[in-house]
């Protein structure tokens, strides 16, 4: 809001000074009279551009000097935990690399806050994070309440099943009455409701939960982002993509609280840069490499000591073995 006003004032000043410059020349008053709407618009746009160049929009973040980013690290290769050589979990993924680049370019310190996907937009709305970088689809429903950056990645949607069921499940009707999963709070829940309305639709907090339940037979199918599905299938060859799922709002964007125009413009500037200079391709390649490094990927949450939390299943298996 503040920034918009500022840009408006700047544009006004620029227009005034342009008019002042012109007034000395003989053509100025005549030009003013003859000027058609299109001409005025062009001039206004030029003045806007000049204003933007002259005064970069003010960037406000919730904590001074810090860019606070919410993400749900269950989503390789977008965001996940990578176990480094010393056995320490590190946040990795192309969303994290992009977040770091945005912070670096803006001269801010990056603080990534891991949380379940379902909570990110609420944290954004409550002013606890500046950006949601978590493979967000900028759906029209979300755009009513939140602003989105330009797209930084194009991906599709997939329906995932076990390879063993390949011949059994050849269309959505085969899932009537059966458990089909999607991540809670994701657009995939909507895809499940639209495509498998008669299935027993189960929302789970993490995509890694969906994978576990597919592998253990608690789910028969799941709606998952294609890049993520492909990554998990590489790591778990018992799973496969049954088919692609059409979805209107393709691509991933960064979510912002409405009206934070300075930050949104700055973020868009960085996105433009990483797409143009090949950095984004590098971030994706690195993320895919790290996510394919068998035994080194952990997509779940960490406990309060920063330690890897074992899944309930693992804990149960261990307890049984003792
Ligand atoms: N693109 C989907 C959505 O916006 C799923 C994103 C899930 N992201 C994650 N990190 N789990 O709803």
Boltz pocket constraint, residues with backbone or C-beta under 6 A from the ligand:
constraints:
  - pocket:
      binder: B
      contacts: [[A, 71], [A, 72], [A, 73], [A, 74], [A, 75], [A, 78], [A, 79], [A, 117], [A, 134], [A, 135], [A, 136], [A, 137], [A, 138], [A, 183], [A, 185], [A, 186], [A, 187], [A, 188], [A, 207], [A, 225], [A, 251]]
      max_distance: 6.0
